[in-house]
Amino acid sequence: MPNTQMSVKLISKPQNILKTVYTACRTCYSELLPQEIFENAQDEEKMLKLITRVISSGHYSTIEHVQLSFAISNVSRACTHQLVRHRHMSFSQKSQRYVKEKGDFDYIIPQEIASNSVLKEKFEKHMSDVANLYQDFVSAGIKAEDARAILPNATSSSLVASLNLRELIHLANLRLCTRAQFEIRMLIKKMCDEVIKEEPWLKAHLVPKCERLGYCDEDKSCGRMPQR
Ligand SMILES: Cc1cc2nc3c(=O)[nH]c(=O)nc-3n(C[C@H](O)[C@H](O)[C@H](O)COP(=O)(O)OP(=O)(O)OC[C@H]3O[C@@H](n4cnc5c(N)ncnc54)[C@H](O)[C@@H]3O)c2cc1C
């Protein structure tokens, strides 16, 4: 069945993210112990000023202390394949070996195809044919791990993904760029929005790379920023 309800939930984050990052930043330049810096950290404006300076100078170890976990569902295998290319993340994904697809399996229709009724109908017909063939294989005793060979990139998946704040900022820089494919762009936007809801100060850092650089370094630019 077509499934359009991509869902992303921040399921785990540390307490005191701002104070933790500030303590990491300040420890590098202070005679005080990190415990003292943490206990005395009150002034949000002062903390943000130092953090912004340290991050923009490329001192990225300071943002590696914050670990975040997300529950993600109703994304395509094409999208999760792009996500798992990021090597500083941890993943636990629904298995196509251990979980058999039942009846009409769930799939994601790319936005451009979904907006064209003729192409959408052809897409859905193909998915229905694949579902029938998959069930034929399973009924003939083929294991799910082999029957899945015919499942398309569009097949819906779910996973738990964890990463630190440095990697989330990197992900935002790369995947919020309009050169990234629509679905992964939406996924990363939802992940960033979940974090910003809890930590509004991070909005300034969870941006496409052109906002960090002040220019576009892509060959094909969307025109949002001047090209390099
Ligand atoms: C718009 C777009 C189009 C793409 N098209 C293609 C494509 O056509 N084909 C394709 O194969 N991939 C493609 N990719 C994937 C891309 O090549 C990267 O594999 C993916 O974006 C992960 O990026 P990364 O290596 O920077 O990030 P991560 O794996 O998240 O790593 C983060 C950073 O850690 C450092 N790092 C990680 N591992 C190493 C290492 N082994 N050695 C040195 N430094 C390391 C790097 O500084 C890296 O930037 C595309 C990505 C984007 C955003």
The ligand as an SDF file (V2000), in Angstrom:
LIG
                    3D

 53 58  0  0  0  0  0  0  0  0999 V2000
   23.7310   15.3350   -3.2070 C   0  0  0  0  0  0  0  0  0  0  0  0
   24.4630   14.0500   -2.9890 C   0  0  0  0  0  0  0  0  0  0  0  0
   24.6950   13.2050   -4.0520 C   0  0  0  0  0  0  0  0  0  0  0  0
   25.3950   12.0030   -3.8570 C   0  0  0  0  0  0  0  0  0  0  0  0
   25.6030   11.1730   -4.9360 N   0  0  0  0  0  0  0  0  0  0  0  0
   26.2920   10.0270   -4.7710 C   0  0  0  0  0  0  0  0  0  0  0  0
   26.5540    9.1450   -5.8510 C   0  0  0  0  0  0  0  0  0  0  0  0
   26.1780    9.4150   -6.9940 O   0  0  0  0  0  0  0  0  0  0  0  0
   27.2280    7.9790   -5.6170 N   0  0  0  0  0  0  0  0  0  0  0  0
   27.6890    7.6510   -4.3750 C   0  0  0  0  0  0  0  0  0  0  0  0
   28.3190    6.6120   -4.2120 O   0  0  0  0  0  0  0  0  0  0  0  0
   27.4510    8.4690   -3.3250 N   0  0  0  0  0  0  0  0  0  0  0  0
   26.7760    9.6220   -3.4750 C   0  0  0  0  0  0  0  0  0  0  0  0
   26.5410   10.4400   -2.3990 N   0  0  0  0  0  0  0  0  0  0  0  0
   27.0130   10.0050   -1.0760 C   0  0  0  0  0  0  0  0  0  0  0  0
   28.3340   10.7170   -0.6810 C   0  0  0  0  0  0  0  0  0  0  0  0
   29.3720   10.3940   -1.5830 O   0  0  0  0  0  0  0  0  0  0  0  0
   28.7560   10.2990    0.7250 C   0  0  0  0  0  0  0  0  0  0  0  0
   29.0460    8.9070    0.7710 O   0  0  0  0  0  0  0  0  0  0  0  0
   27.6800   10.5680    1.7620 C   0  0  0  0  0  0  0  0  0  0  0  0
   27.0990   11.8270    1.5650 O   0  0  0  0  0  0  0  0  0  0  0  0
   28.3190   10.5210    3.1480 C   0  0  0  0  0  0  0  0  0  0  0  0
   29.0660   11.7160    3.2830 O   0  0  0  0  0  0  0  0  0  0  0  0
   30.3740   11.8520    4.1250 P   0  0  0  0  0  0  0  0  0  0  0  0
   31.3780   10.8360    3.7040 O   0  0  0  0  0  0  0  0  0  0  0  0
   30.8080   13.2830    4.1310 O   0  0  0  0  0  0  0  0  0  0  0  0
   29.7710   11.6180    5.5690 O   0  0  0  0  0  0  0  0  0  0  0  0
   30.0450   10.6310    6.7720 P   0  0  0  0  0  0  0  0  0  0  0  0
   30.2590    9.2360    6.3680 O   0  0  0  0  0  0  0  0  0  0  0  0
   28.8790   10.9500    7.6040 O   0  0  0  0  0  0  0  0  0  0  0  0
   31.3770   11.1730    7.3910 O   0  0  0  0  0  0  0  0  0  0  0  0
   31.4540   12.4640    7.9720 C   0  0  0  0  0  0  0  0  0  0  0  0
   32.8470   13.0080    7.7320 C   0  0  0  0  0  0  0  0  0  0  0  0
   33.7980   12.1580    8.4140 O   0  0  0  0  0  0  0  0  0  0  0  0
   34.9870   12.0920    7.6530 C   0  0  0  0  0  0  0  0  0  0  0  0
   35.2180   10.6820    7.2620 N   0  0  0  0  0  0  0  0  0  0  0  0
   34.3410    9.6530    7.3890 C   0  0  0  0  0  0  0  0  0  0  0  0
   34.8910    8.5120    6.9570 N   0  0  0  0  0  0  0  0  0  0  0  0
   36.1350    8.8250    6.5210 C   0  0  0  0  0  0  0  0  0  0  0  0
   37.1910    8.0860    5.9320 C   0  0  0  0  0  0  0  0  0  0  0  0
   37.1050    6.7870    5.6900 N   0  0  0  0  0  0  0  0  0  0  0  0
   38.3140    8.7370    5.6110 N   0  0  0  0  0  0  0  0  0  0  0  0
   38.4550   10.0660    5.8360 C   0  0  0  0  0  0  0  0  0  0  0  0
   37.4950   10.8480    6.3680 N   0  0  0  0  0  0  0  0  0  0  0  0
   36.3420   10.2360    6.7190 C   0  0  0  0  0  0  0  0  0  0  0  0
   34.7910   12.9940    6.4330 C   0  0  0  0  0  0  0  0  0  0  0  0
   35.2760   14.2780    6.7590 O   0  0  0  0  0  0  0  0  0  0  0  0
   33.3000   13.0250    6.2770 C   0  0  0  0  0  0  0  0  0  0  0  0
   32.8300   14.1730    5.5810 O   0  0  0  0  0  0  0  0  0  0  0  0
   25.8590   11.6420   -2.5650 C   0  0  0  0  0  0  0  0  0  0  0  0
   25.6330   12.5120   -1.5010 C   0  0  0  0  0  0  0  0  0  0  0  0
   24.9480   13.7060   -1.6840 C   0  0  0  0  0  0  0  0  0  0  0  0
   24.7000   14.6170   -0.4990 C   0  0  0  0  0  0  0  0  0  0  0  0
  1  2  1  0
  2  3  1  0
  2 52  2  0
  3  4  2  0
  4  5  1  0
  4 50  1  0
  5  6  2  0
  6  7  1  0
  6 13  1  0
  7  8  2  0
  7  9  1  0
  9 10  1  0
 10 11  2  0
 10 12  1  0
 12 13  2  0
 13 14  1  0
 14 15  1  0
 14 50  1  0
 15 16  1  0
 16 17  1  0
 16 18  1  0
 18 19  1  0
 18 20  1  0
 20 21  1  0
 20 22  1  0
 22 23  1  0
 23 24  1  0
 24 25  2  0
 24 26  1  0
 24 27  1  0
 27 28  1  0
 28 29  2  0
 28 30  1  0
 28 31  1  0
 31 32  1  0
 32 33  1  0
 33 34  1  0
 33 48  1  0
 34 35  1  0
 35 36  1  0
 35 46  1  0
 36 37  1  0
 36 45  1  0
 37 38  2  0
 38 39  1  0
 39 40  1  0
 39 45  2  0
 40 41  1  0
 40 42  2  0
 42 43  1  0
 43 44  2  0
 44 45  1  0
 46 47  1  0
 46 48  1  0
 48 49  1  0
 50 51  2  0
 51 52  1  0
 52 53  1  0
M  END
$$$$
